[in-house]
Amino acid sequence: MTAVAPMNEFERRRRSKNVAVALTVGGFCLLFFLITVVRMGMRG
């Protein structure tokens, strides 16, 4: 391994954290959307 390895490890960790945050935000958006659709469907 070269001295670049720790930087690659840091970037990999940061990228996986970004993916986790994006999936969490996307999940909340999907949940909000589904709740809204269900509530609208119950009214009509």
N, C-alpha and C positions, 0 to 999 in steps of 0.2 A: 504493500500500500504506500501511497505517496502522501505528502502533507496536505493534499487537496481533499482527502477522504473526510475529515471532520466537517468541512464546509458542505460537502455533498450530503452528509448525514443531517446537518442542520437544515439544508434546503428541503430534504425529503420529509423531515418532521414538520417543517412549516407548511409544506404543500398538503400533507395529510391533515393538518389542523384546519387549513383553509377549506378543504373538501368537507370535513366534518361540520364546520360552521355553515357552509353553503347548503349541505343536506338538511341541517336543522332548520335554517330559515325557509328553505323550500318546503319542508314538512309542515311548518306552521302555516305557510301560505295555502298549501293544499287543504289542511284541516279547516282553516277559516273559510275557504271556498266551499268545501263540502257542507259545513254547517250552514252557510248562507243559502246554498241550494236547497237543503232539506227544509229550512225554515220557510223559504219562499214556496216550496212545494206544498207544505202543510196549509198555507193560507189559501192557495188557489184550489 
